[in-house]
Amino acid sequence: MNSKPIRVVIADDHVLVRQGIRAFLDTQTDLAIVAEAGDADGAAAACAEYKPDVALIDLAMPGGGIAAIRTIRATSPATQAILLTSFDDARDILAAVQAGALSCLLKDIDADGLAEAIRKAARGEAVLHPRVAGYLVDAVRHGRSASGADAPAALSEREREVLALIAEGVSNQRIAVQLAISEKTVKSHVGNILAKLGLSDRTQAAVYAWKSGLKK
């Protein structure tokens, strides 16, 4: 008797990306897509409902991929999360791993490589892109963390800019205008900031910014 297929949730705010991943994975008889989502809340809700074996999570989707992973690991602990990102920012990767991601892949991975990473994740085996694996090893050796006393170092330059504006009470819409980025991108940055700093809302983020000296 054949074993049950590996159940997968795809979370990415780009419909074409989701369609492309689904089109390939649907050709794999041992993999089954059970749900799709376009933001962090949707990803968490899908995983809570379907309890998939593996969740593919986009880093930059609205609400933040890191925040989504943290919620998924809390509500569906048997689900293994794979972070998908277009950028190999080691700080984001470290924050994602600390949030509970098993594997971290760049979006330039080929289809066969993605399918194999999903199979490995279902077995509890991690796959890390070689460009960030060395950083993670170094981080463990030196006790670095994406939260705690050295948390500011875990934020990207743009995330620090967003956090400083949050501390001034600036809305997402105004932040988007001031930084010349989309409001959706701002929401993604806010979600990642909260996840990296272990905070629950914008008020806590503002207080953190003032206490840490990021905003004076």
ROSE-4610 file (N, C-alpha, C; in Angstrom, 1 decimal, always signed):
// ROSE-4610
residu = [M/M/M/N/N/N/S/S/S/K/K/K/P/P/P/I/I/I/R/R/R/V/V/V/V/V/V/I/I/I/A/A/A/D/D/D/D/D/D/H/H/H/V/V/V/L/L/L/V/V/V/R/R/R/Q/Q/Q/G/G/G/I/I/I/R/R/R/A/A/A/F/F/F/L/L/L/D/D/D/T/T/T/Q/Q/Q/T/T/T/D/D/D/L/L/L/A/A/A/I/I/I/V/V/V/A/A/A/E/E/E/A/A/A/G/G/G/D/D/D/A/A/A/D/D/D/G/G/G/A/A/A/A/A/A/A/A/A/A/A/A/C/C/C/A/A/A/E/E/E/Y/Y/Y/K/K/K/P/P/P/D/D/D/V/V/V/A/A/A/L/L/L/I/I/I/D/D/D/L/L/L/A/A/A/M/M/M/P/P/P/G/G/G/G/G/G/G/G/G/I/I/I/A/A/A/A/A/A/I/I/I/R/R/R/T/T/T/I/I/I/R/R/R/A/A/A/T/T/T/S/S/S/P/P/P/A/A/A/T/T/T/Q/Q/Q/A/A/A/I/I/I/L/L/L/L/L/L/T/T/T/S/S/S/F/F/F/D/D/D/D/D/D/A/A/A/R/R/R/D/D/D/I/I/I/L/L/L/A/A/A/A/A/A/V/V/V/Q/Q/Q/A/A/A/G/G/G/A/A/A/L/L/L/S/S/S/C/C/C/L/L/L/L/L/L/K/K/K/D/D/D/I/I/I/D/D/D/A/A/A/D/D/D/G/G/G/L/L/L/A/A/A/E/E/E/A/A/A/I/I/I/R/R/R/K/K/K/A/A/A/A/A/A/R/R/R/G/G/G/E/E/E/A/A/A/V/V/V/L/L/L/H/H/H/P/P/P/R/R/R/V/V/V/A/A/A/G/G/G/Y/Y/Y/L/L/L/V/V/V/D/D/D/A/A/A/V/V/V/R/R/R/H/H/H/G/G/G/R/R/R/S/S/S/A/A/A/S/S/S/G/G/G/A/A/A/D/D/D/A/A/A/P/P/P/A/A/A/A/A/A/L/L/L/S/S/S/E/E/E/R/R/R/E/E/E/R/R/R/E/E/E/V/V/V/L/L/L/A/A/A/L/L/L/I/I/I/A/A/A/E/E/E/G/G/G/V/V/V/S/S/S/N/N/N/Q/Q/Q/R/R/R/I/I/I/A/A/A/V/V/V/Q/Q/Q/L/L/L/A/A/A/I/I/I/S/S/S/E/E/E/K/K/K/T/T/T/V/V/V/K/K/K/S/S/S/H/H/H/V/V/V/G/G/G/N/N/N/I/I/I/L/L/L/A/A/A/K/K/K/L/L/L/G/G/G/L/L/L/S/S/S/D/D/D/R/R/R/T/T/T/Q/Q/Q/A/A/A/A/A/A/V/V/V/Y/Y/Y/A/A/A/W/W/W/K/K/K/S/S/S/G/G/G/L/L/L/K/K/K/K/K/K]
num = [1/1/1/2/2/2/3/3/3/4/4/4/5/5/5/6/6/6/7/7/7/8/8/8/9/9/9/10/10/10/11/11/11/12/12/12/13/13/13/14/14/14/15/15/15/16/16/16/17/17/17/18/18/18/19/19/19/20/20/20/21/21/21/22/22/22/23/23/23/24/24/24/25/25/25/26/26/26/27/27/27/28/28/28/29/29/29/30/30/30/31/31/31/32/32/32/33/33/33/34/34/34/35/35/35/36/36/36/37/37/37/38/38/38/39/39/39/40/40/40/41/41/41/42/42/42/43/43/43/44/44/44/45/45/45/46/46/46/47/47/47/48/48/48/49/49/49/50/50/50/51/51/51/52/52/52/53/53/53/54/54/54/55/55/55/56/56/56/57/57/57/58/58/58/59/59/59/60/60/60/61/61/61/62/62/62/63/63/63/64/64/64/65/65/65/66/66/66/67/67/67/68/68/68/69/69/69/70/70/70/71/71/71/72/72/72/73/73/73/74/74/74/75/75/75/76/76/76/77/77/77/78/78/78/79/79/79/80/80/80/81/81/81/82/82/82/83/83/83/84/84/84/85/85/85/86/86/86/87/87/87/88/88/88/89/89/89/90/90/90/91/91/91/92/92/92/93/93/93/94/94/94/95/95/95/96/96/96/97/97/97/98/98/98/99/99/99/100/100/100/101/101/101/102/102/102/103/103/103/104/104/104/105/105/105/106/106/106/107/107/107/108/108/108/109/109/109/110/110/110/111/111/111/112/112/112/113/113/113/114/114/114/115/115/115/116/116/116/117/117/117/118/118/118/119/119/119/120/120/120/121/121/121/122/122/122/123/123/123/124/124/124/125/125/125/126/126/126/127/127/127/128/128/128/129/129/129/130/130/130/131/131/131/132/132/132/133/133/133/134/134/134/135/135/135/136/136/136/137/137/137/138/138/138/139/139/139/140/140/140/141/141/141/142/142/142/143/143/143/144/144/144/145/145/145/146/146/146/147/147/147/148/148/148/149/149/149/150/150/150/151/151/151/152/152/152/153/153/153/154/154/154/155/155/155/156/156/156/157/157/157/158/158/158/159/159/159/160/160/160/161/161/161/162/162/162/163/163/163/164/164/164/165/165/165/166/166/166/167/167/167/168/168/168/169/169/169/170/170/170/171/171/171/172/172/172/173/173/173/174/174/174/175/175/175/176/176/176/177/177/177/178/178/178/179/179/179/180/180/180/181/181/181/182/182/182/183/183/183/184/184/184/185/185/185/186/186/186/187/187/187/188/188/188/189/189/189/190/190/190/191/191/191/192/192/192/193/193/193/194/194/194/195/195/195/196/196/196/197/197/197/198/198/198/199/199/199/200/200/200/201/201/201/202/202/202/203/203/203/204/204/204/205/205/205/206/206/206/207/207/207/208/208/208/209/209/209/210/210/210/211/211/211/212/212/212/213/213/213/214/214/214/215/215/215/216/216/216]
x = [+0.8/+0.0/+0.9/+0.5/+1.3/+1.1/+2.1/+1.9/+1.1/+0.6/-0.2/+0.7/+0.2/+1.0/+1.3/+2.4/+2.8/+1.9/+1.2/+0.3/+1.0/+0.7/+1.5/+0.5/+0.9/+0.3/+1.3/+0.8/+1.6/+1.2/+2.1/+1.7/+2.7/+2.1/+2.8/+1.8/+2.2/+1.2/+1.1/+2.0/+2.0/+1.2/+0.1/-0.7/+0.1/+0.8/+1.5/+2.6/+3.2/+4.2/+3.5/+2.3/+1.6/+1.1/+0.7/+0.2/+1.4/+2.5/+3.7/+4.1/+4.2/+4.6/+3.6/+2.3/+1.2/+1.3/+1.5/+1.5/+2.6/+3.7/+4.8/+4.5/+4.1/+3.9/+2.8/+1.8/+0.7/+1.1/+2.3/+2.8/+3.5/+3.7/+4.4/+3.4/+3.4/+2.3/+2.4/+3.6/+3.7/+3.5/+3.1/+2.9/+1.4/+0.8/-0.6/-0.8/-1.2/-1.5/-2.9/-2.9/-4.2/-4.8/-4.0/-4.5/-3.4/-3.9/-3.0/-3.4/-2.5/-2.7/-1.9/-2.4/-1.7/-1.1/-1.2/-0.7/-0.4/+0.2/+0.5/-0.7/-1.7/-2.9/-3.6/-3.6/-4.2/-3.4/-2.0/-1.2/-1.4/-1.5/-1.6/-3.0/-4.0/-5.4/-5.4/-4.8/-4.8/-4.1/-3.0/-2.3/-3.0/-3.7/-4.5/-5.6/-6.2/-7.3/-6.9/-5.9/-5.6/-4.4/-3.7/-2.6/-1.7/-1.1/-0.3/+1.0/+1.7/+3.0/+4.0/+3.9/+4.8/+4.1/+4.7/+4.1/+5.3/+5.0/+6.0/+5.6/+6.5/+6.2/+7.1/+6.4/+7.2/+7.6/+8.8/+9.3/+8.6/+8.4/+8.0/+6.5/+5.7/+4.2/+3.6/+2.5/+1.8/+1.7/+2.1/+2.0/+3.3/+4.2/+5.5/+5.6/+6.5/+6.7/+7.2/+8.0/+8.6/+7.5/+6.6/+5.5/+4.5/+4.4/+3.5/+4.1/+5.4/+6.1/+5.9/+6.1/+5.9/+4.5/+3.5/+2.1/+1.9/+2.3/+2.1/+2.7/+3.9/+4.6/+3.9/+3.2/+2.4/+1.1/+0.4/-0.9/-0.9/+0.1/+0.2/+1.6/+2.1/+3.5/+4.0/+3.1/+3.6/+3.9/+3.5/+3.8/+5.2/+6.0/+7.3/+7.3/+7.9/+7.9/+9.2/+9.0/+10.1/+9.9/+10.9/+11.0/+11.4/+10.7/+11.1/+11.4/+12.5/+12.9/+13.7/+13.5/+14.3/+15.6/+15.8/+17.1/+17.7/+19.1/+19.8/+20.3/+19.4/+19.8/+19.9/+21.1/+21.3/+20.6/+20.3/+19.6/+18.1/+17.5/+16.2/+16.1/+17.1/+17.2/+17.3/+18.2/+18.4/+17.1/+16.4/+15.2/+14.1/+14.1/+13.1/+13.4/+14.7/+15.0/+14.7/+14.9/+14.6/+13.1/+12.3/+10.9/+10.3/+11.1/+10.7/+10.8/+11.4/+11.5/+12.5/+12.2/+13.1/+14.1/+13.7/+14.5/+14.3/+15.4/+15.4/+15.9/+15.1/+15.5/+15.3/+16.2/+16.1/+15.1/+14.4/+13.4/+14.0/+15.3/+16.0/+16.2/+15.7/+15.8/+15.0/+15.5/+14.7/+13.6/+12.7/+11.5/+11.8/+12.7/+13.1/+13.7/+14.5/+15.1/+14.1/+13.0/+12.0/+11.2/+10.9/+10.1/+10.9/+12.2/+13.1/+13.2/+13.2/+13.3/+12.0/+10.8/+9.6/+9.6/+10.1/+10.2/+11.1/+12.2/+13.1/+12.4/+11.7/+11.1/+10.0/+9.3/+8.3/+9.0/+10.3/+11.0/+11.8/+11.6/+12.3/+13.7/+14.1/+15.4/+15.5/+16.4/+16.6/+17.3/+17.0/+17.8/+18.0/+19.3/+19.6/+20.5/+20.2/+21.0/+22.4/+23.4/+24.8/+25.3/+24.7/+25.2/+24.8/+23.9/+23.5/+23.8/+24.1/+24.4/+25.6/+26.6/+27.8/+27.5/+26.6/+26.3/+25.5/+24.7/+23.9/+24.8/+25.8/+26.7/+27.5/+27.9/+28.7/+27.8/+26.5/+25.6/+25.4/+25.3/+25.2/+26.4/+27.6/+28.9/+29.0/+28.6/+28.8/+27.5/+26.5/+25.4/+24.5/+24.6/+23.8/+22.4/+21.5/+20.1/+19.4/+18.2/+17.5/+16.6/+16.6/+15.9/+16.8/+16.4/+17.2/+18.0/+19.2/+20.0/+20.6/+20.9/+21.5/+20.5/+19.2/+18.1/+18.3/+18.7/+18.8/+19.7/+20.7/+21.6/+20.8/+19.7/+19.0/+18.1/+17.9/+17.0/+17.8/+17.2/+17.8/+17.8/+18.5/+18.5/+17.1/+16.4/+15.0/+14.1/+14.2/+13.4/+13.7/+14.9/+15.3/+14.6/+14.6/+13.9/+12.4/+11.8/+10.4/+10.1/+10.9/+10.8/+10.9/+11.8/+12.0/+10.7/+10.1/+8.9/+7.7/+7.7/+6.6/+6.7/+7.9/+8.1/+7.7/+7.6/+7.1/+5.5/+4.9/+3.5/+3.0/+3.9/+3.5/+2.8/+1.7/+0.9/+1.6/+1.1/+1.7/+1.6/+0.5/+0.3/+1.3/+1.5/+2.5/+3.9/+4.2/+5.5/+5.8/+4.8/+4.9/+5.3/+4.6/+4.8/+6.2/+6.6/+7.9/+9.1/+8.9/+10.0/+9.9/+8.9/+8.7/+8.6/+7.8/+7.5/+6.0/+5.6/+4.1/+3.7/+2.4/+1.9/+2.0/+1.8/+2.0/+3.4/+4.4/+5.8/+6.0/+5.4/+5.5/+4.9/+3.7/+3.1/+4.0/+4.7/+5.6/+6.7/+7.3/+8.4/+8.0/+6.8/+6.3/+6.1/+5.6/+5.4/+6.8/+7.8/+9.1/+9.8/+9.5/+10.1/+9.6/+8.2/+7.6/+8.1/+8.2/+8.7/+10.2/+11.0/+12.4/+12.7/+11.8/+12.0/+11.2/+10.4/+9.5/+8.5/+7.9/+6.9/+5.6/+4.5/+3.2/+2.4/+2.8/+2.1/+3.0/+2.4/+3.2/+3.5/+2.7/+3.0/+4.2/+4.3/+5.5/+6.8/+6.6/+7.7/+8.2/+7.2/+7.6/+8.3/+7.9/+8.5/+9.9/+10.0/+11.4/+12.3/+11.8/+12.7/+13.2/+12.4/+12.8/+13.8/+13.5/+14.4/+15.7/+15.8/+17.0/+17.8/+17.3/+18.0/+17.9/+17.1/+16.9/+16.2/+15.4/+14.7/+15.0/+15.5/+15.9/+15.1]
y = [-1.2/+0.0/+1.2/+2.2/+3.4/+4.3/+5.0/+5.9/+7.1/+7.8/+9.0/+10.1/+10.9/+12.0/+13.1/+13.8/+14.8/+16.0/+16.5/+17.6/+18.9/+19.9/+21.1/+22.3/+23.4/+24.7/+25.6/+26.4/+27.4/+28.8/+29.6/+31.0/+32.0/+32.7/+33.8/+34.8/+36.1/+37.1/+37.3/+36.6/+36.7/+35.5/+35.7/+34.6/+33.8/+34.5/+33.7/+32.8/+33.2/+32.4/+31.1/+31.4/+30.2/+29.3/+29.8/+29.0/+28.2/+28.8/+28.1/+27.0/+27.2/+26.2/+25.0/+25.4/+24.4/+23.6/+24.2/+23.5/+22.4/+22.7/+21.7/+20.6/+21.1/+20.1/+19.2/+19.6/+18.8/+17.6/+17.7/+16.6/+15.6/+15.9/+14.9/+14.1/+12.8/+12.0/+11.9/+12.1/+12.0/+13.3/+14.4/+15.7/+16.2/+16.8/+17.2/+18.6/+19.6/+20.9/+21.0/+21.3/+21.3/+22.7/+23.7/+25.1/+26.1/+27.3/+28.4/+29.6/+30.6/+31.8/+32.9/+34.1/+35.3/+36.2/+35.9/+36.7/+35.9/+36.5/+35.8/+35.2/+36.0/+35.5/+34.3/+34.4/+33.4/+32.1/+32.2/+31.1/+30.4/+31.2/+30.6/+29.9/+30.6/+30.0/+28.7/+28.6/+27.4/+26.3/+26.6/+25.5/+25.1/+26.0/+25.6/+24.7/+25.0/+24.2/+22.8/+22.8/+21.6/+20.8/+21.4/+20.7/+20.0/+20.8/+20.2/+19.6/+18.8/+18.3/+19.4/+20.2/+21.2/+22.5/+23.6/+24.9/+25.7/+26.1/+27.0/+28.4/+29.2/+30.5/+31.6/+32.5/+33.7/+34.6/+35.1/+36.0/+37.4/+37.9/+39.3/+39.4/+38.4/+38.6/+39.5/+40.1/+40.9/+40.2/+40.9/+40.3/+39.7/+39.5/+39.0/+37.5/+36.9/+35.4/+34.9/+35.7/+35.3/+35.2/+36.2/+36.2/+35.0/+34.7/+33.6/+32.3/+32.1/+30.9/+30.7/+31.8/+31.7/+31.3/+31.8/+31.4/+30.0/+29.6/+28.2/+27.2/+27.5/+26.5/+26.4/+27.5/+27.5/+26.7/+26.9/+26.4/+25.0/+24.7/+23.4/+22.9/+22.5/+22.2/+21.0/+20.2/+19.1/+19.6/+20.8/+21.4/+21.9/+21.5/+22.0/+23.1/+24.2/+25.4/+25.6/+25.9/+26.2/+27.7/+28.5/+29.9/+30.0/+30.8/+31.1/+32.6/+33.0/+34.4/+34.7/+35.9/+36.4/+36.9/+37.1/+37.8/+36.9/+36.8/+36.0/+36.8/+37.7/+38.5/+37.5/+37.3/+36.4/+36.7/+38.0/+38.3/+37.8/+38.0/+37.4/+35.9/+35.3/+33.8/+33.4/+34.0/+33.7/+33.9/+35.0/+35.3/+34.2/+33.8/+32.8/+31.4/+31.0/+29.8/+29.9/+31.0/+31.1/+31.2/+31.6/+31.5/+30.2/+29.2/+27.9/+27.3/+28.0/+27.5/+26.4/+25.3/+24.2/+24.4/+24.9/+25.1/+26.5/+27.0/+28.4/+28.3/+28.6/+28.5/+29.8/+30.0/+31.2/+30.8/+31.8/+31.5/+31.2/+31.2/+30.8/+29.3/+28.6/+27.1/+26.5/+25.4/+24.8/+23.9/+23.6/+22.9/+21.6/+20.8/+19.5/+19.7/+20.7/+21.0/+21.4/+22.1/+22.5/+21.3/+20.4/+19.2/+18.3/+18.2/+17.4/+18.0/+19.4/+20.1/+19.8/+19.7/+19.4/+18.0/+17.1/+15.7/+15.6/+16.3/+16.3/+16.9/+18.0/+18.7/+17.8/+17.0/+16.1/+15.0/+14.7/+13.8/+14.5/+15.8/+16.5/+16.9/+16.8/+17.2/+18.6/+19.4/+20.8/+20.9/+22.0/+22.4/+23.9/+24.3/+25.7/+26.1/+27.2/+27.7/+27.9/+27.4/+27.5/+28.9/+29.9/+31.3/+31.8/+31.1/+31.6/+30.5/+29.3/+28.3/+28.6/+29.2/+29.6/+30.7/+31.6/+32.6/+32.0/+31.1/+30.5/+29.7/+29.0/+28.3/+29.3/+30.4/+31.4/+32.0/+32.2/+32.8/+31.9/+30.6/+29.7/+29.6/+29.6/+29.6/+30.8/+32.0/+33.2/+33.6/+32.8/+33.0/+34.2/+34.5/+35.7/+35.3/+36.2/+36.0/+37.1/+36.8/+37.8/+38.6/+38.3/+39.0/+39.1/+40.0/+40.2/+41.4/+41.4/+42.6/+43.1/+42.1/+42.5/+42.5/+42.6/+42.6/+43.7/+44.9/+45.9/+45.4/+44.6/+44.1/+43.1/+42.6/+41.6/+42.3/+43.6/+44.3/+44.8/+44.7/+45.3/+46.8/+47.5/+49.0/+49.5/+48.9/+49.4/+49.2/+48.0/+47.7/+48.7/+49.1/+50.1/+51.5/+51.8/+53.0/+53.0/+51.8/+51.7/+51.7/+51.1/+51.1/+52.5/+53.3/+54.7/+55.5/+55.2/+56.0/+55.5/+54.2/+53.7/+54.4/+54.6/+55.2/+56.7/+57.3/+58.6/+58.6/+57.4/+57.4/+57.5/+57.3/+57.4/+56.1/+56.3/+55.2/+54.5/+53.3/+52.5/+53.2/+53.9/+54.6/+55.7/+56.5/+57.6/+57.1/+55.9/+55.3/+55.0/+54.4/+54.0/+55.2/+56.3/+57.5/+58.0/+58.1/+58.7/+57.9/+56.5/+55.7/+55.2/+55.7/+55.4/+53.9/+53.2/+51.8/+51.6/+50.4/+50.1/+49.9/+50.1/+49.9/+48.4/+47.5/+46.1/+45.8/+46.4/+46.2/+46.7/+47.8/+48.3/+47.3/+46.7/+45.8/+44.6/+44.1/+43.0/+43.3/+44.6/+45.0/+45.0/+45.5/+45.6/+44.2/+43.3/+41.9/+41.3/+41.5/+41.0/+41.6/+42.9/+43.6/+43.0/+42.9/+42.3/+40.9/+40.1/+38.8/+38.7/+39.5/+39.5/+40.0/+41.0/+41.5/+40.8/+39.9/+39.2/+40.1/+41.0/+41.9/+41.6/+42.1/+41.7/+42.8/+44.1/+45.1/+46.3/+47.3/+48.5/+49.4/+49.3/+50.1/+49.6/+48.3/+47.7/+48.0/+48.0/+48.3/+49.8/+50.7/+52.1/+52.2/+51.6/+51.6/+51.1/+49.9/+49.3/+50.3/+51.0/+51.9/+53.0/+53.5/+54.6/+54.1/+52.9/+52.4/+52.0/+51.5/+50.9/+52.0/+53.2/+54.3/+54.4/+53.5/+53.6/+54.9/+55.4/+56.7/+57.6/+58.8/+59.7/+61.0]
z = [+0.0/+0.0/+0.0/-0.9/-0.9/+0.3/+0.8/+1.9/+1.5/+2.5/+2.2/+1.6/+0.7/+0.2/+1.3/+1.1/+2.0/+1.7/+2.7/+2.6/+2.8/+1.8/+1.7/+1.7/+2.4/+2.2/+1.6/+0.6/-0.1/+0.3/+0.9/+1.3/+0.6/-0.3/-1.0/-1.5/-1.4/-1.9/-3.4/-4.1/-5.6/-6.1/-6.8/-7.3/-8.3/-9.1/-10.2/-9.6/-8.5/-7.8/-7.2/-6.6/-6.0/-7.1/-8.2/-9.3/-9.9/-10.0/-10.6/-9.7/-8.4/-7.4/-7.5/-7.4/-7.5/-8.7/-9.9/-11.2/-11.2/-10.6/-10.5/-9.5/-8.3/-7.2/-7.5/-8.3/-8.6/-9.5/-10.1/-10.9/-10.1/-8.8/-7.9/-7.2/-7.4/-6.9/-5.3/-4.8/-3.3/-2.6/-3.3/-2.7/-3.0/-2.0/-2.2/-1.7/-2.5/-2.0/-1.4/-0.1/+0.6/+0.8/+0.6/+0.8/+0.3/+0.0/-0.4/+0.4/+0.6/+1.3/+0.7/+0.9/+0.4/+1.4/+2.7/+3.8/+5.0/+6.0/+7.2/+8.0/+8.1/+8.8/+8.0/+6.7/+5.9/+6.0/+6.1/+6.2/+7.5/+8.6/+9.9/+10.0/+9.5/+9.5/+8.7/+7.6/+6.8/+7.5/+8.1/+8.8/+10.1/+10.7/+11.9/+11.5/+10.3/+9.8/+9.2/+8.4/+7.6/+8.2/+9.2/+9.8/+8.8/+7.8/+6.8/+7.3/+6.6/+6.9/+6.8/+5.7/+5.3/+4.9/+5.3/+4.9/+4.2/+3.0/+2.2/+2.5/+3.1/+3.6/+3.0/+2.3/+1.7/+2.8/+2.8/+3.8/+3.7/+2.5/+2.4/+2.2/+2.4/+2.2/+3.3/+3.1/+4.1/+5.5/+6.5/+7.9/+8.3/+7.3/+7.5/+7.6/+6.9/+6.9/+8.2/+8.9/+10.2/+11.2/+11.2/+12.2/+11.9/+10.6/+10.2/+10.7/+10.6/+11.0/+12.5/+13.2/+14.7/+15.1/+14.5/+14.8/+14.4/+13.2/+12.7/+13.6/+14.1/+15.0/+16.3/+16.7/+18.0/+17.8/+16.7/+16.5/+15.8/+15.0/+14.3/+14.4/+15.6/+15.9/+15.0/+14.4/+13.6/+12.2/+11.9/+10.5/+10.5/+9.5/+9.3/+8.3/+8.7/+7.9/+7.0/+5.8/+4.9/+4.5/+4.8/+4.4/+3.0/+2.1/+0.8/+0.7/+0.2/+0.1/-1.1/-1.6/-2.8/-2.4/-1.1/-0.6/+0.5/+0.4/+1.3/+2.5/+3.1/+4.2/+5.4/+5.9/+7.0/+8.3/+8.5/+9.7/+9.6/+8.4/+8.3/+8.4/+7.8/+7.9/+9.4/+10.1/+11.5/+12.3/+12.0/+12.7/+12.4/+11.1/+10.7/+11.4/+11.5/+12.1/+13.6/+14.2/+15.7/+15.9/+14.8/+14.9/+14.7/+14.2/+14.0/+12.6/+11.7/+10.3/+10.4/+9.7/+9.6/+8.5/+7.3/+6.2/+5.6/+5.0/+4.4/+2.9/+2.0/+0.6/-0.2/-1.1/-2.0/-3.1/-3.6/-4.7/-6.0/-6.1/-7.4/-7.4/-6.4/-6.3/-7.5/-8.1/-9.2/-8.6/-9.5/-9.1/-8.4/-8.9/-8.3/-7.0/-6.8/-5.5/-4.5/-4.9/-4.0/-3.5/-4.5/-4.1/-3.2/-3.4/-2.5/-1.1/-1.1/+0.2/+1.0/+0.3/+1.0/+1.5/+0.7/+1.2/+2.4/+2.4/+3.6/+4.8/+4.6/+5.7/+6.3/+5.5/+6.1/+6.9/+6.7/+7.5/+8.6/+8.7/+9.8/+9.4/+8.2/+7.7/+7.2/+7.6/+7.2/+6.0/+5.2/+4.0/+4.1/+4.1/+4.3/+3.0/+2.5/+1.4/+1.8/+1.1/+1.5/+1.8/+1.2/+1.4/+2.8/+3.5/+4.8/+5.9/+5.5/+6.5/+7.3/+6.7/+7.5/+8.5/+8.2/+9.2/+10.3/+10.1/+11.2/+12.1/+11.5/+12.4/+13.3/+12.7/+13.4/+14.5/+14.2/+15.1/+16.4/+16.1/+17.2/+18.1/+17.4/+18.1/+19.0/+18.6/+19.3/+20.1/+20.2/+21.0/+20.5/+19.2/+18.7/+18.6/+18.7/+18.7/+17.9/+17.3/+16.7/+17.6/+18.9/+19.9/+21.1/+22.1/+23.3/+23.1/+23.9/+24.0/+22.7/+21.7/+20.5/+19.3/+19.7/+18.7/+17.6/+17.9/+16.8/+15.6/+15.9/+14.9/+14.0/+14.5/+13.7/+12.6/+12.8/+11.8/+10.6/+9.5/+8.3/+8.4/+7.5/+7.5/+7.3/+6.4/+6.1/+7.3/+7.9/+9.1/+10.2/+10.3/+11.4/+11.0/+9.7/+9.3/+9.6/+9.3/+9.6/+11.1/+11.9/+13.3/+13.9/+13.4/+13.9/+13.6/+12.4/+12.1/+12.9/+13.2/+14.1/+15.4/+15.9/+17.2/+17.2/+16.0/+15.9/+15.7/+15.7/+15.5/+14.1/+13.1/+11.7/+11.3/+10.5/+10.0/+8.9/+8.6/+7.5/+6.2/+6.0/+4.8/+4.6/+5.7/+5.6/+5.5/+6.2/+6.1/+4.6/+4.0/+2.6/+1.7/+1.9/+1.1/+1.4/+2.7/+3.1/+2.6/+2.6/+2.1/+0.7/+0.0/-1.4/-1.7/-0.8/-1.0/-0.8/-1.2/-1.1/+0.4/+0.6/+2.0/+2.3/+1.3/+1.6/+2.0/+1.4/+1.9/+3.3/+3.6/+5.0/+6.0/+5.7/+6.5/+6.7/+5.7/+5.7/+6.7/+6.5/+7.4/+8.9/+9.1/+10.5/+11.1/+10.3/+10.8/+11.1/+10.3/+10.5/+11.7/+11.9/+13.0/+14.3/+14.4/+15.6/+15.9/+14.8/+15.0/+15.5/+14.9/+15.3/+16.7/+17.1/+18.4/+19.5/+19.1/+20.0/+20.6/+19.8/+20.3/+19.7/+20.3/+19.9/+19.1/+19.2/+18.5/+18.3/+17.6/+17.3/+18.5/+19.5/+20.7/+21.4/+21.5/+22.1/+21.2/+19.9/+19.0/+19.2/+19.4/+19.6/+20.9/+22.0/+23.3/+23.2/+22.5/+22.3/+21.6/+20.5/+19.7/+20.6/+21.5/+22.4/+23.4/+24.0/+25.1/+24.5/+23.3/+22.7/+22.1/+22.0/+21.4/+19.9/+19.3/+17.8/+17.4/+18.4/+18.1/+19.3/+19.0/+20.1/+19.9]
